Amino acid sequence: MSATTHVRGFVLAGGASRRFGRDKALIEFDGEPLISRLCRVLQSATTSNVRLVGDPAKYGHSGIECIADRWPGEGPLGGIVTALEASDASPERSSWVLIIGCDMPFLTNDWLRYLAARGAASKAEVVVAESNYGLEPLCACWHMSVTPVLKRAFDRGGRRVTEAMKQLSMEVLDAADWKRFDNFDRLFWNMNTPADYEEAIRMLKAEHP
C-alpha cells in the first residue's frame, strides 16, 4: 500500500460458537488468545488501529477497541454492516475496510497486506478470495460504498454474506493470487469444532516442533 492509501481493519468476534462449545475467539493459540493473534496479524495490513465487532463486555478487557454488533446473534452479515457503519462514522474515514472472522488461525501478515493492497487498487466494490472451499467472505476487503446495499439485504431478511455479495461488483482472487501465501494449504482453514481446534494445534506443532 502506498502512504496515501487508507484501509481500516475489523475482526468479527460475534459468533455464538455453538458447535465449538465455548468462545473460540478467546481460546489460546500459539501462546495468546486467538482474537489477539488475529488483531495483531491484521494490524500489519491496515493504516489505523484494528477494532473488534462483538460484545464489549466479553472483549473489552483485551485492550482492543470493541464495537458492539448492532444485531448480535444474527450472523456475520450484520457484523460486516456494523463494521462498515463504524468506519463511516470515524473521523479517519477510509475508502476500504478489511474484515476478517475470528476463526482463521493461519491467516498471515503477507496475505492480508496483499489483500488490502488489491482492495485499495481495485475498481470493484469487494475484493475476495476464492479458495478450495468457495468464496471467503470473512476474509475480504470492502469498499465503503457497499454499506447501504448490504444493509438493505440484511433488512430484507438476508443473512448469507455470499448472497448479499451477488449484488456487488466483485474482484475474485483465485489460487494464482493466494497460493504463494499458503505453503501449508491452510490459509483459509477455520475452526468450528473442538476437533478442528485440536487439528490446528497439531498443525502448529508440526510447523514448530
Secondary structure, 3 states (H helix, E strand, C coil): CCCCCCEEEEEECCCCCCCCCCCHHHCEECCEEHHHHHHHHHHCCCCCCCEEEECHHHHHHHCCCEEECCCCCCCHHHHHHHHHHHHHCCCCCCCEEEEEECCCCCCCHHHHHHHHHHHHHCCCCEEEEEECCEEEEEEEEEEHHHHHHHHHHHHCCCCCHHHHHCCCCEEEECHHHHHHHCCCCCCCCCCCCHHHHHHHHHHHHHHCC
